[in-house]
Amino acid sequence: MRGREGPRGSGTPGRWPAVAARAASLAGSGIRSWIRSSPGTHIWLLVIGITSLVIAAASQDLETFLLHRTSSNIHQLTRHPLQSLLISGFWIENPSSFLLYAALFEALHANVERWIGTARWLFTVGFAHIAATLISQEIVLMSIEDHELPRTMKRVVDIGVSYGLAAAAGILTYRMPRPWRWLCLAGVVLFFGLPLATGGTFTDVGHAIAVAIGLGFRQFTHGRPAWDFARVPEALRQAAAAVTSGPVSRRDAPGP
């Protein structure tokens, strides 16, 4: 006569809370490590988050004042050159785009900063932001003087972080292993060059300049390893093993 058996897999449900707790603990540790390894990116992103909240809470008149006062247009560059060049890189025109920019910062800036170091990353994106702004605004000024653009373009809103992102995209192509590097390079050139080739604006000119600067700073990547895509499956297996195997600590264990 058979004895009474417990329900099949009765030990399994009790393990999942511990596995979930372990996964959450490892994820939290990984996020903290990621932020510590790219501090400049996340400080910059924090400031943009604050300025975006300011714009979102401002009245229409105050928003217009702030966007024009913090722009690096011809009017502001003439009056406050250093201030406008610096401040314009900490604002975005549409606060609802903040999450998109946050994702781009994590994908581009954070990876570049981790790869070549904070000082080299900051010099690259800072130089690209300044050079792209000055050159594109000089083109605007020349077009105004040639009567190709209205004089109101001297006060056009010119803020944002896209020039720095373009430079980061340029230098990050060198982290791609061959032959993927050439495919990535072609994609970057097409993405930033096509609008310029089809009658783009001064902003498209700035993007093209910034990405060219990023590509031109290849020396900053010398001695830095490229991504090894062949290690991805093994890294995923190791991550899964770290979550599901090993003793559960008191901190991760469910219950009081």
Secondary structure, DSSP 4 states (H G I P E B T S, - for coil): -PPPPPPTTTTSTTHHHHHHHHHHHHHHHHHHHHHHH-HHHHHHHHHHHHHHHHHHHS-HHHHHHHHHHT--SHHHHHH-HHHHHHHGGG--S-GGGHHHHHHHIIIIIHHHHHHH-HHHHHHHHHHHHHHHHHHHHHHHHHHHHTTSS-GGGGG-----SHHHHHHHHHHHGGGSPTTHHHHHHHHHHHHHHHHHHTT--HHHHHHHHHHHHHHHTGGGGTTPPPP-GGGHHHHHHHHHHHHHSSPPPTTTSS--
